[in-house]
């Protein structure tokens, strides 16, 4: 079973969960706004994908951070601390299965390749 991590009211998360539902791929949803997310999970994801993939620098939360943070050359540990403190900085959704990150964000082609045949 897949776990979709995200925020309920995020349009990209809605696209992803709609796609999974349409393709009859079972999943559970983890809303890290209400359920939280651990630093250890963020660290594990960062090791798998690279923290740069996970850190959403295009959103309002990033733009509202202090300039010194945005201009700093972040380490993985610092990026994980930022994402843990501001969950909106995590690119959405993150889809995981058995502890392995399958997808970050929504890309229909990648979903077809990585999700359709594996459920």
MOPAC internal coordinates of N, CA, C and O (Angstrom, degrees):
PM7 1SCF
backbone

  N    0.0000 0     0.00 0     0.00 0    0    0    0
  C    1.4526 1     0.00 0     0.00 0    1    0    0
  C    1.5234 1   108.58 1     0.00 0    2    1    0
  O    1.2310 1   121.50 1   -40.89 1    3    2    1
  N    1.3039 1   114.74 1   139.11 1    3    2    1
  C    1.4532 1   121.35 1   178.58 1    5    3    2
  C    1.5237 1   109.75 1   -87.40 1    6    5    3
  O    1.2310 1   120.93 1   -28.75 1    7    6    5
  N    1.3227 1   115.83 1   151.25 1    7    6    5
  C    1.4556 1   121.74 1   170.96 1    9    7    6
  C    1.5166 1   106.97 1  -118.49 1   10    9    7
  O    1.2310 1   121.20 1   -52.59 1   11   10    9
  N    1.3300 1   115.30 1   127.41 1   11   10    9
  C    1.4551 1   121.98 1   177.48 1   13   11   10
  C    1.5237 1   106.77 1  -102.75 1   14   13   11
  O    1.2310 1   120.87 1   -60.22 1   15   14   13
  N    1.3271 1   115.95 1   119.78 1   15   14   13
  C    1.4585 1   122.44 1   178.64 1   17   15   14
  C    1.5212 1   108.44 1  -102.13 1   18   17   15
  O    1.2310 1   120.76 1   -48.01 1   19   18   17
  N    1.3181 1   116.16 1   131.99 1   19   18   17
  C    1.4520 1   119.31 1   179.35 1   21   19   18
  C    1.5086 1   111.43 1   178.00 1   22   21   19
  O    1.2310 1   121.97 1    24.25 1   23   22   21
  N    1.3193 1   113.83 1  -155.75 1   23   22   21
  C    1.4579 1   123.23 1   179.43 1   25   23   22
  C    1.5267 1   106.77 1  -126.46 1   26   25   23
  O    1.2310 1   120.91 1   -49.23 1   27   26   25
  N    1.3408 1   115.87 1   130.77 1   27   26   25
  C    1.4720 1   120.94 1  -174.77 1   29   27   26
  C    1.5142 1   115.08 1   -50.78 1   30   29   27
  O    1.2310 1   120.17 1   136.55 1   31   30   29
  N    1.3243 1   117.28 1   -43.45 1   31   30   29
  C    1.4678 1   119.06 1  -172.62 1   33   31   30
  C    1.5245 1   113.58 1   -88.87 1   34   33   31
  O    1.2310 1   119.71 1  -167.15 1   35   34   33
  N    1.3151 1   118.16 1    12.85 1   35   34   33
  C    1.4675 1   122.28 1   179.20 1   37   35   34
  C    1.5375 1   109.55 1   -83.60 1   38   37   35
  O    1.2310 1   120.43 1   -52.79 1   39   38   37
  N    1.3147 1   116.78 1   127.21 1   39   38   37
  C    1.4651 1   121.40 1  -178.84 1   41   39   38
  C    1.5294 1   112.44 1   -61.21 1   42   41   39
  O    1.2310 1   120.15 1   142.13 1   43   42   41
  N    1.3244 1   117.32 1   -37.87 1   43   42   41
  C    1.4615 1   120.28 1  -179.86 1   45   43   42
  C    1.5264 1   110.73 1   -67.81 1   46   45   43
  O    1.2310 1   120.33 1   141.72 1   47   46   45
  N    1.3085 1   116.98 1   -38.28 1   47   46   45
  C    1.4657 1   121.13 1   176.34 1   49   47   46
  C    1.5226 1   109.33 1   -64.18 1   50   49   47
  O    1.2310 1   120.40 1   138.41 1   51   50   49
  N    1.3192 1   116.85 1   -41.59 1   51   50   49
  C    1.4761 1   120.45 1   178.31 1   53   51   50
  C    1.5240 1   110.95 1   -61.48 1   54   53   51
  O    1.2310 1   120.07 1   137.73 1   55   54   53
  N    1.3440 1   117.47 1   -42.27 1   55   54   53
  C    1.4720 1   120.55 1   177.25 1   57   55   54
  C    1.5226 1   110.45 1   -59.61 1   58   57   55
  O    1.2310 1   121.07 1   135.21 1   59   58   57
  N    1.3262 1   115.56 1   -44.79 1   59   58   57
  C    1.4660 1   120.47 1  -178.01 1   61   59   58
  C    1.5305 1   111.72 1   -65.09 1   62   61   59
  O    1.2310 1   120.34 1   132.03 1   63   62   61
  N    1.3296 1   116.95 1   -47.97 1   63   62   61
  C    1.4664 1   118.97 1  -178.80 1   65   63   62
  C    1.5258 1   111.48 1   -67.81 1   66   65   63
  O    1.2310 1   119.95 1   145.07 1   67   66   65
  N    1.3350 1   117.70 1   -34.93 1   67   66   65
  C    1.4706 1   120.19 1   174.89 1   69   67   66
  C    1.5255 1   110.10 1   -63.14 1   70   69   67
  O    1.2310 1   120.04 1   137.26 1   71   70   69
  N    1.3319 1   117.54 1   -42.74 1   71   70   69
  C    1.4606 1   121.75 1   179.77 1   73   71   70
  C    1.5271 1   109.99 1   -62.01 1   74   73   71
  O    1.2310 1   120.38 1   134.17 1   75   74   73
  N    1.3239 1   116.88 1   -45.83 1   75   74   73
  C    1.4680 1   120.53 1   179.45 1   77   75   74
  C    1.5257 1   110.88 1   -61.73 1   78   77   75
  O    1.2310 1   120.40 1   136.65 1   79   78   77
  N    1.3249 1   116.84 1   -43.35 1   79   78   77
  C    1.4622 1   121.46 1   179.59 1   81   79   78
  C    1.5283 1   110.65 1   -63.43 1   82   81   79
  O    1.2310 1   120.24 1   134.51 1   83   82   81
  N    1.3329 1   117.16 1   -45.49 1   83   82   81
  C    1.4699 1   121.31 1   179.46 1   85   83   82
  C    1.5297 1   111.64 1   -61.06 1   86   85   83
  O    1.2310 1   120.42 1   147.39 1   87   86   85
  N    1.3220 1   116.81 1   -32.61 1   87   86   85
  C    1.4612 1   121.03 1  -178.99 1   89   87   86
  C    1.5351 1   112.34 1   -94.47 1   90   89   87
  O    1.2310 1   121.38 1  -168.93 1   91   90   89
  N    1.3305 1   114.97 1    11.07 1   91   90   89
  C    1.4667 1   122.26 1   176.16 1   93   91   90
  C    1.5266 1   112.59 1    54.22 1   94   93   91
  O    1.2310 1   121.46 1  -138.11 1   95   94   93
  N    1.3256 1   114.81 1    41.89 1   95   94   93
  C    1.4632 1   121.51 1   177.96 1   97   95   94
  C    1.5278 1   107.33 1  -101.91 1   98   97   95
  O    1.2310 1   120.33 1   -64.19 1   99   98   97
  N    1.3332 1   116.98 1   115.81 1   99   98   97
  C    1.4656 1   119.78 1  -176.96 1  101   99   98
  C    1.5339 1   111.84 1   -69.75 1  102  101   99
  O    1.2310 1   121.47 1   -37.85 1  103  102  101
  N    1.3311 1   114.80 1   142.15 1  103  102  101
  C    1.4603 1   119.78 1   178.88 1  105  103  102
  C    1.5154 1   109.68 1  -155.52 1  106  105  103
  O    1.2310 1   121.12 1   -19.70 1  107  106  105
  N    1.3116 1   115.46 1   160.30 1  107  106  105
  C    1.4527 1   121.67 1   169.26 1  109  107  106
  C    1.5210 1   106.38 1  -113.23 1  110  109  107
  O    1.2310 1   120.71 1   -24.90 1  111  110  109
  N    1.3242 1   116.26 1   155.10 1  111  110  109
  C    1.4524 1   120.66 1  -177.90 1  113  111  110
  C    1.5218 1   109.64 1  -113.45 1  114  113  111
  O    1.2310 1   120.80 1   -48.35 1  115  114  113
  N    1.3153 1   116.08 1   131.65 1  115  114  113
  C    1.4584 1   122.99 1   177.11 1  117  115  114
  C    1.5212 1   107.74 1  -116.92 1  118  117  115
  O    1.2310 1   120.80 1   -69.25 1  119  118  117
  N    1.3220 1   116.08 1   110.75 1  119  118  117
  C    1.4667 1   121.43 1   179.53 1  121  119  118
  C    1.5252 1   107.69 1   -91.19 1  122  121  119
  O    1.2310 1   120.71 1   -74.69 1  123  122  121
  N    1.3267 1   116.25 1   105.31 1  123  122  121
  C    1.4566 1   116.46 1  -176.60 1  125  123  122
  C    1.5153 1   113.93 1   -77.14 1  126  125  123
  O    1.2310 1   119.76 1   177.73 1  127  126  125
  N    1.3055 1   118.06 1    -2.27 1  127  126  125
  C    1.4762 1   119.93 1   170.05 1  129  127  126
  C    1.5318 1   109.66 1   -74.01 1  130  129  127
  O    1.2310 1   120.58 1   142.15 1  131  130  129
  N    1.3299 1   116.49 1   -37.85 1  131  130  129
  C    1.4680 1   120.07 1  -178.54 1  133  131  130
  C    1.5252 1   112.91 1  -100.62 1  134  133  131
  O    1.2310 1   120.31 1   148.04 1  135  134  133
  N    1.3466 1   117.01 1   -31.96 1  135  134  133
  C    1.4600 1   120.51 1  -176.42 1  137  135  134
  C    1.5249 1   113.42 1   -99.34 1  138  137  135
  O    1.2310 1   120.45 1   167.31 1  139  138  137
  N    1.3392 1   116.74 1   -12.69 1  139  138  137
  C    1.4531 1   120.39 1  -179.74 1  141  139  138
  C    1.5197 1   112.44 1    79.70 1  142  141  139
  O    1.2310 1   121.81 1    -5.46 1  143  142  141
  N    1.3200 1   114.15 1   174.54 1  143  142  141
  C    1.4649 1   121.65 1   177.51 1  145  143  142
  C    1.5273 1   106.22 1  -149.80 1  146  145  143
  O    1.2310 1   120.52 1   -42.17 1  147  146  145
  N    1.3115 1   116.61 1   137.83 1  147  146  145
  C    1.4599 1   119.52 1  -176.53 1  149  147  146
  C    1.5237 1   111.28 1   -87.10 1  150  149  147
  O    1.2310 1   121.50 1   -27.36 1  151  150  149
  N    1.3054 1   114.73 1   152.64 1  151  150  149
  C    1.4699 1   119.93 1   175.68 1  153  151  150
  C    1.5188 1   110.07 1   -62.60 1  154  153  151
  O    1.2310 1   120.46 1   144.34 1  155  154  153
  N    1.3342 1   116.72 1   -35.66 1  155  154  153
  C    1.4696 1   118.87 1  -179.23 1  157  155  154
  C    1.5294 1   111.05 1   -64.86 1  158  157  155
  O    1.2310 1   119.94 1   142.33 1  159  158  157
  N    1.3247 1   117.73 1   -37.67 1  159  158  157
  C    1.4649 1   120.40 1   177.07 1  161  159  158
  C    1.5290 1   110.30 1   -67.60 1  162  161  159
  O    1.2310 1   120.39 1   136.51 1  163  162  161
  N    1.3361 1   116.86 1   -43.49 1  163  162  161
  C    1.4666 1   120.50 1   177.56 1  165  163  162
  C    1.5267 1   111.05 1   -61.92 1  166  165  163
  O    1.2310 1   120.40 1   140.95 1  167  166  165
  N    1.3226 1   116.83 1   -39.05 1  167  166  165
  C    1.4700 1   120.72 1   177.75 1  169  167  166
  C    1.5160 1   110.26 1   -64.84 1  170  169  167
  O    1.2310 1   120.60 1   137.09 1  171  170  169
  N    1.3287 1   116.45 1   -42.91 1  171  170  169
  C    1.4674 1   120.54 1   178.73 1  173  171  170
  C    1.5272 1   110.61 1   -62.47 1  174  173  171
  O    1.2310 1   120.17 1   133.74 1  175  174  173
  N    1.3170 1   117.27 1   -46.26 1  175  174  173
  C    1.4693 1   120.60 1   177.17 1  177  175  174
  C    1.5219 1   110.98 1   -59.66 1  178  177  175
  O    1.2310 1   120.87 1   137.66 1  179  178  177
  N    1.3428 1   115.95 1   -42.34 1  179  178  177
  C    1.4661 1   120.73 1  -179.71 1  181  179  178
  C    1.5223 1   111.19 1   -61.60 1  182  181  179
  O    1.2310 1   120.63 1   141.70 1  183  182  181
  N    1.3082 1   116.40 1   -38.30 1  183  182  181
  C    1.4693 1   120.33 1   177.93 1  185  183  182
  C    1.5331 1   110.61 1   -66.00 1  186  185  183
  O    1.2310 1   120.71 1   144.63 1  187  186  185
  N    1.3134 1   116.24 1   -35.37 1  187  186  185
  C    1.4676 1   120.14 1  -178.23 1  189  187  186
  C    1.5288 1   112.73 1   -77.04 1  190  189  187
  O    1.2310 1   120.62 1   138.31 1  191  190  189
  N    1.3252 1   116.42 1   -41.69 1  191  190  189
  C    1.4692 1   119.53 1  -171.83 1  193  191  190
  C    1.5248 1   113.91 1  -110.22 1  194  193  191
  O    1.2310 1   120.80 1   161.38 1  195  194  193
  N    1.3282 1   116.07 1   -18.62 1  195  194  193
  C    1.4597 1   121.09 1  -169.07 1  197  195  194
  C    1.5158 1   107.56 1    92.26 1  198  197  195
  O    1.2310 1   120.56 1   -47.85 1  199  198  197
  N    1.3256 1   116.53 1   132.15 1  199  198  197
  C    1.4678 1   119.13 1  -176.38 1  201  199  198
  C    1.5193 1   111.76 1   -64.09 1  202  201  199
  O    1.2310 1   120.43 1   155.13 1  203  202  201
  N    1.3259 1   116.78 1   -24.87 1  203  202  201
  C    1.4610 1   120.43 1  -179.15 1  205  203  202
  C    1.5312 1   111.54 1   -63.72 1  206  205  203
  O    1.2310 1   120.83 1   148.87 1  207  206  205
  N    1.3377 1   116.01 1   -31.13 1  207  206  205
  C    1.4701 1   120.91 1   178.08 1  209  207  206
  C    1.5265 1   110.08 1   -71.08 1  210  209  207
  O    1.2310 1   120.52 1   143.60 1  211  210  209
  N    1.3118 1   116.61 1   -36.40 1  211  210  209
  C    1.4619 1   121.67 1  -175.96 1  213  211  210
  C    1.5279 1   114.30 1   -80.04 1  214  213  211
  O    1.2310 1   120.24 1   149.83 1  215  214  213
  N    1.3071 1   117.14 1   -30.17 1  215  214  213
  C    1.4600 1   120.77 1  -174.99 1  217  215  214
  C    1.5263 1   110.65 1   -81.86 1  218  217  215
  O    1.2310 1   121.31 1   -64.39 1  219  218  217
  N    1.3237 1   115.10 1   115.61 1  219  218  217
  C    1.4626 1   121.46 1  -178.36 1  221  219  218
  C    1.5274 1   109.54 1   -86.12 1  222  221  219
  O    1.2310 1   121.27 1   -75.43 1  223  222  221
  N    1.3307 1   115.18 1   104.57 1  223  222  221
  C    1.4663 1   120.01 1   179.91 1  225  223  222
  C    1.5310 1   112.04 1   -95.50 1  226  225  223
  O    1.2310 1   119.99 1  -173.73 1  227  226  225
  N    1.3111 1   117.62 1     6.27 1  227  226  225
  C    1.4690 1   120.77 1  -177.58 1  229  227  226
  C    1.5211 1   113.29 1   -99.31 1  230  229  227
  O    1.2310 1   120.27 1   170.22 1  231  230  229
  N    1.3111 1   117.08 1    -9.78 1  231  230  229
  C    1.4587 1   119.82 1  -174.31 1  233  231  230
  C    1.5165 1   114.44 1   -92.12 1  234  233  231
  O    1.2310 1   121.87 1    -5.75 1  235  234  233
  N    1.3105 1   114.03 1   174.25 1  235  234  233
  C    1.4544 1   122.79 1  -179.38 1  237  235  234
  C    1.5211 1   111.89 1   -62.09 1  238  237  235
  O    1.2310 1   120.26 1   141.36 1  239  238  237
  N    1.3230 1   117.11 1   -38.64 1  239  238  237
  C    1.4632 1   120.37 1  -177.89 1  241  239  238
  C    1.5281 1   110.27 1   -59.86 1  242  241  239
  O    1.2310 1   120.43 1   135.29 1  243  242  241
  N    1.3372 1   116.78 1   -44.71 1  243  242  241
  C    1.4658 1   120.37 1   178.22 1  245  243  242
  C    1.5376 1   110.38 1   -62.96 1  246  245  243
  O    1.2310 1   120.79 1   132.90 1  247  246  245
  N    1.3108 1   116.10 1   -47.10 1  247  246  245
  C    1.4638 1   120.28 1  -178.25 1  249  247  246
  C    1.5271 1   112.18 1   -60.38 1  250  249  247
  O    1.2310 1   120.43 1   150.21 1  251  250  249
  N    1.3388 1   116.78 1   -29.79 1  251  250  249
  C    1.4643 1   121.20 1  -178.38 1  253  251  250
  C    1.5298 1   113.92 1   -85.25 1  254  253  251
  O    1.2310 1   120.13 1   173.88 1  255  254  253
  N    1.3243 1   117.35 1    -6.12 1  255  254  253
  C    1.4640 1   119.52 1   177.91 1  257  255  254
  C    1.5237 1   110.03 1   -70.36 1  258  257  255
  O    1.2310 1   121.28 1   -22.34 1  259  258  257
  N    1.3087 1   115.15 1   157.66 1  259  258  257
  C    1.4572 1   121.64 1   177.25 1  261  259  258
  C    1.5327 1   109.72 1   -59.66 1  262  261  259
  O    1.2310 1   120.48 1   -38.96 1  263  262  261
  N    1.3043 1   116.69 1   141.04 1  263  262  261
  C    1.4698 1   122.56 1  -177.44 1  265  263  262
  C    1.5251 1   111.86 1   -57.56 1  266  265  263
  O    1.2310 1   119.98 1   145.70 1  267  266  265
  N    1.3163 1   117.64 1   -34.30 1  267  266  265
  C    1.4697 1   119.58 1  -179.14 1  269  267  266
  C    1.5289 1   111.31 1   -65.13 1  270  269  267
  O    1.2310 1   120.51 1   147.31 1  271  270  269
  N    1.3163 1   116.63 1   -32.69 1  271  270  269
  C    1.4730 1   120.58 1   177.31 1  273  271  270
  C    1.5297 1   109.71 1   -71.37 1  274  273  271
  O    1.2310 1   120.71 1   134.31 1  275  274  273
  N    1.3256 1   116.24 1   -45.69 1  275  274  273
  C    1.4659 1   120.69 1  -176.99 1  277  275  274
  C    1.5266 1   112.54 1   -66.52 1  278  277  275
  O    1.2310 1   120.31 1   148.38 1  279  278  277
  N    1.3161 1   117.01 1   -31.62 1  279  278  277
  C    1.4599 1   120.80 1  -177.44 1  281  279  278
  C    1.5180 1   112.95 1   -86.48 1  282  281  279
  O    1.2310 1   120.61 1   166.79 1  283  282  281
  N    1.3107 1   116.44 1   -13.21 1  283  282  281
  C    1.4626 1   121.94 1  -177.38 1  285  283  282
  C    1.5321 1   110.63 1   -74.11 1  286  285  283
  O    1.2310 1   120.82 1   -34.83 1  287  286  285
  N    1.3002 1   116.04 1   145.17 1  287  286  285
  C    1.4680 1   121.01 1   173.41 1  289  287  286
  C    1.5257 1   106.80 1   -82.04 1  290  289  287
  O    1.2310 1   120.63 1   -76.58 1  291  290  289
  N    1.3244 1   116.40 1   103.42 1  291  290  289
  C    1.4623 1   121.71 1  -172.89 1  293  291  290
  C    1.5257 1   112.51 1   -76.25 1  294  293  291
  O    1.2310 1   121.22 1   -31.48 1  295  294  293
  N    1.3219 1   115.27 1   148.52 1  295  294  293
  C    1.4547 1   121.47 1   168.94 1  297  295  294
  C    1.5328 1   107.07 1   -94.32 1  298  297  295
  O    1.2310 1   120.34 1   -11.58 1  299  298  297
  N    1.3120 1   116.96 1   168.42 1  299  298  297
  C    1.4644 1   119.93 1   176.94 1  301  299  298
  C    1.5224 1   110.00 1   -59.31 1  302  301  299
  O    1.2310 1   120.12 1   136.01 1  303  302  301
  N    1.3211 1   117.38 1   -43.99 1  303  302  301
  C    1.4638 1   121.03 1  -178.71 1  305  303  302
  C    1.5235 1   110.92 1   -60.24 1  306  305  303
  O    1.2310 1   120.05 1   136.04 1  307  306  305
  N    1.3253 1   117.52 1   -43.96 1  307  306  305
  C    1.4696 1   121.27 1   179.07 1  309  307  306
  C    1.5242 1   111.36 1   -65.91 1  310  309  307
  O    1.2310 1   120.35 1   139.85 1  311  310  309
  N    1.3214 1   116.94 1   -40.15 1  311  310  309
  C    1.4658 1   120.68 1   178.31 1  313  311  310
  C    1.5268 1   110.64 1   -63.34 1  314  313  311
  O    1.2310 1   120.37 1   137.03 1  315  314  313
  N    1.3251 1   116.89 1   -42.97 1  315  314  313
  C    1.4690 1   121.47 1   178.29 1  317  315  314
  C    1.5276 1   109.82 1   -62.48 1  318  317  315
  O    1.2310 1   120.00 1   137.97 1  319  318  317
  N    1.3305 1   117.61 1   -42.03 1  319  318  317
  C    1.4670 1   120.39 1   178.43 1  321  319  318
  C    1.5229 1   111.12 1   -62.04 1  322  321  319
  O    1.2310 1   120.54 1   138.59 1  323  322  321
  N    1.3197 1   116.58 1   -41.41 1  323  322  321
  C    1.4708 1   120.61 1   177.82 1  325  323  322
  C    1.5258 1   111.05 1   -62.65 1  326  325  323
  O    1.2310 1   120.48 1   133.22 1  327  326  325
  N    1.3492 1   116.70 1   -46.78 1  327  326  325
  C    1.4671 1   120.38 1  -178.51 1  329  327  326
  C    1.5225 1   111.33 1   -66.03 1  330  329  327
  O    1.2310 1   120.21 1   144.73 1  331  330  329
  N    1.3307 1   117.21 1   -35.27 1  331  330  329
  C    1.4693 1   120.17 1   177.73 1  333  331  330
  C    1.5282 1   110.72 1   -67.31 1  334  333  331
  O    1.2310 1   120.70 1   142.43 1  335  334  333
  N    1.3172 1   116.26 1   -37.57 1  335  334  333
  C    1.4639 1   121.00 1  -179.56 1  337  335  334
  C    1.5290 1   112.44 1   -77.14 1  338  337  335
  O    1.2310 1   120.78 1   147.97 1  339  338  337
  N    1.3291 1   116.11 1   -32.03 1  339  338  337
  C    1.4755 1   122.18 1  -177.85 1  341  339  338
  C    1.5254 1   107.98 1  -130.52 1  342  341  339
  O    1.2310 1   120.15 1   -94.02 1  343  342  341
  N    1.3305 1   117.31 1    85.98 1  343  342  341
  C    1.4634 1   120.48 1  -173.91 1  345  343  342
  C    1.5247 1   113.02 1   -61.63 1  346  345  343
  O    1.2310 1   120.01 1   160.10 1  347  346  345
  N    1.3161 1   117.59 1   -19.90 1  347  346  345
  C    1.4673 1   119.84 1   176.95 1  349  347  346
  C    1.5268 1   111.73 1   -67.97 1  350  349  347
  O    1.2310 1   120.24 1   168.22 1  351  350  349
  N    1.3220 1   117.14 1   -11.78 1  351  350  349
  C    1.4679 1   120.80 1   177.22 1  353  351  350
  C    1.5244 1   112.53 1   -80.36 1  354  353  351
  O    1.2310 1   120.29 1   170.37 1  355  354  353
  N    1.3283 1   117.06 1    -9.63 1  355  354  353
  C    1.4647 1   120.45 1   179.72 1  357  355  354
  C    1.5267 1   108.18 1   -82.95 1  358  357  355
  O    1.2310 1   120.74 1   -55.12 1  359  358  357
  N    1.3269 1   116.18 1   124.88 1  359  358  357
  C    1.4636 1   119.85 1   177.92 1  361  359  358
  C    1.5277 1   107.88 1   -60.53 1  362  361  359
  O    1.2310 1   121.22 1   -38.51 1  363  362  361
  N    1.3271 1   115.28 1   141.49 1  363  362  361
  C    1.4663 1   119.47 1  -174.40 1  365  363  362
  C    1.5109 1   112.03 1  -123.42 1  366  365  363
  O    1.2310 1   122.11 1   -27.14 1  367  366  365
  N    1.3309 1   113.56 1   152.86 1  367  366  365
  C    1.4637 1   129.32 1   -15.99 1  369  367  366
  C    1.5300 1   110.83 1   -81.12 1  370  369  367
  O    1.2310 1   121.63 1   -14.55 1  371  370  369
  N    1.3143 1   114.49 1   165.45 1  371  370  369
  C    1.4618 1   120.94 1   167.78 1  373  371  370
  C    1.5202 1   104.82 1  -108.20 1  374  373  371
  O    1.2310 1   120.59 1   -54.44 1  375  374  373
  N    1.3291 1   116.48 1   125.56 1  375  374  373
  C    1.4724 1   120.47 1   179.12 1  377  375  374
  C    1.5212 1   107.42 1  -110.23 1  378  377  375
  O    1.2310 1   121.85 1   -51.07 1  379  378  377
  N    1.3255 1   114.06 1   128.93 1  379  378  377
  C    1.4565 1   121.38 1  -174.29 1  381  379  378
  C    1.5249 1   109.67 1  -128.81 1  382  381  379
  O    1.2310 1   121.31 1   -31.79 1  383  382  381
  N    1.3125 1   115.10 1   148.21 1  383  382  381
  C    1.4674 1   120.47 1   173.24 1  385  383  382
  C    1.5181 1   107.81 1  -143.77 1  386  385  383
  O    1.2310 1   121.08 1   -54.57 1  387  386  385
  N    1.3168 1   115.53 1   125.43 1  387  386  385
  C    1.4649 1   121.75 1  -179.80 1  389  387  386
  C    1.5266 1   112.25 1    51.67 1  390  389  387
  O    1.2310 1   120.68 1  -138.91 1  391  390  389
  N    1.3314 1   116.30 1    41.09 1  391  390  389
  C    1.4481 1   120.90 1   177.40 1  393  391  390
  C    1.5172 1   115.29 1    79.99 1  394  393  391
  O    1.2310 1   120.29 1  -178.79 1  395  394  393
  N    1.3253 1   117.05 1     1.21 1  395  394  393
  C    1.4647 1   120.63 1  -179.20 1  397  395  394
  C    1.5281 1   109.63 1  -108.46 1  398  397  395
  O    1.2310 1   120.84 1   -48.26 1  399  398  397
  N    1.3432 1   116.00 1   131.74 1  399  398  397
  C    1.4624 1   120.12 1   176.94 1  401  399  398
  C    1.5265 1   108.28 1   -73.84 1  402  401  399
  O    1.2310 1   120.79 1   -57.31 1  403  402  401
  N    1.3260 1   116.09 1   122.69 1  403  402  401
  C    1.4604 1   122.20 1  -179.40 1  405  403  402
  C    1.5272 1   110.55 1   -95.68 1  406  405  403
  O    1.2310 1   120.60 1   143.34 1  407  406  405
  N    1.3331 1   116.45 1   -36.66 1  407  406  405
  C    1.4663 1   120.33 1  -177.62 1  409  407  406
  C    1.5208 1   110.07 1  -156.56 1  410  409  407
  O    1.2310 1   121.16 1   -30.05 1  411  410  409
  N    1.3353 1   115.38 1   149.95 1  411  410  409
  C    1.4601 1   122.57 1   172.50 1  413  411  410
  C    1.5234 1   105.98 1  -128.87 1  414  413  411
  O    1.2310 1   121.02 1   -54.90 1  415  414  413
  N    1.3378 1   115.66 1   125.10 1  415  414  413
  C    1.4619 1   119.80 1  -175.94 1  417  415  414
  C    1.5213 1   110.42 1    84.55 1  418  417  415
  O    1.2310 1   120.85 1     7.79 1  419  418  417
  N    1.3160 1   115.98 1  -172.21 1  419  418  417
  C    1.4628 1   120.41 1   178.46 1  421  419  418
  C    1.5167 1   109.79 1  -119.46 1  422  421  419
  O    1.2310 1   121.35 1   -60.36 1  423  422  421
  N    1.3211 1   115.03 1   119.64 1  423  422  421
  C    1.4607 1   122.97 1   176.22 1  425  423  422
  C    1.5208 1   106.15 1  -142.21 1  426  425  423
  O    1.2310 1   120.68 1   -74.72 1  427  426  425
  N    1.3297 1   116.30 1   105.28 1  427  426  425
  C    1.4666 1   121.13 1  -173.26 1  429  427  426
  C    1.5261 1   112.42 1   -55.90 1  430  429  427
  O    1.2310 1   119.84 1   139.03 1  431  430  429
  N    1.3273 1   117.91 1   -40.97 1  431  430  429
  C    1.4670 1   120.20 1   178.95 1  433  431  430
  C    1.5180 1   111.55 1   -61.58 1  434  433  431
  O    1.2310 1   120.49 1   135.01 1  435  434  433
  N    1.3223 1   116.66 1   -44.99 1  435  434  433
  C    1.4661 1   120.16 1   179.10 1  437  435  434
  C    1.5204 1   110.98 1   -66.25 1  438  437  435
  O    1.2310 1   120.53 1   144.28 1  439  438  437
  N    1.3160 1   116.59 1   -35.72 1  439  438  437
  C    1.4683 1   119.67 1   177.77 1  441  439  438
  C    1.5187 1   109.83 1   -63.61 1  442  441  439
  O    1.2310 1   120.61 1   135.92 1  443  442  441
  N    1.3261 1   116.45 1   -44.08 1  443  442  441
  C    1.4779 1   120.27 1   179.03 1  445  443  442
  C    1.5262 1   110.45 1   -59.97 1  446  445  443
  O    1.2310 1   120.57 1   137.86 1  447  446  445
  N    1.3183 1   116.51 1   -42.14 1  447  446  445
  C    1.4650 1   121.40 1  -178.87 1  449  447  446
  C    1.5237 1   112.20 1   -70.62 1  450  449  447
  O    1.2310 1   120.21 1   136.52 1  451  450  449
  N    1.3245 1   117.21 1   -43.48 1  451  450  449
  C    1.4557 1   120.97 1  -169.53 1  453  451  450
  C    1.5193 1   116.54 1  -100.77 1  454  453  451
  O    1.2310 1   120.04 1   163.74 1  455  454  453
  N    1.3284 1   117.53 1   -16.26 1  455  454  453
  C    1.4544 1   119.08 1  -175.18 1  457  455  454
  C    1.5291 1   113.37 1  -114.57 1  458  457  455
  O    1.2310 1   119.81 1   138.86 1  459  458  457
  N    1.3009 1   117.96 1   -41.14 1  459  458  457
  C    1.4637 1   120.60 1  -171.84 1  461  459  458
  C    1.5220 1   113.68 1   -55.24 1  462  461  459
  O    1.2310 1   120.88 1   131.53 1  463  462  461
  N    1.3160 1   115.93 1   -48.47 1  463  462  461
  C    1.4653 1   118.85 1  -172.76 1  465  463  462
  C    1.5110 1   113.31 1   -86.47 1  466  465  463
  O    1.2310 1   119.56 1   177.02 1  467  466  465
  N    1.3159 1   118.45 1    -2.98 1  467  466  465
  C    1.4645 1   120.60 1  -172.80 1  469  467  466
  C    1.5239 1   114.40 1  -108.55 1  470  469  467
  O    1.2310 1   119.40 1  -169.30 1  471  470  469
  N    1.2919 1   118.76 1    10.70 1  471  470  469
  C    1.4726 1   117.61 1  -176.99 1  473  471  470
  C    1.4872 1   111.79 1   -96.65 1  474  473  471
  O    1.2310 1   120.10 1   180.00 1  475  474  473

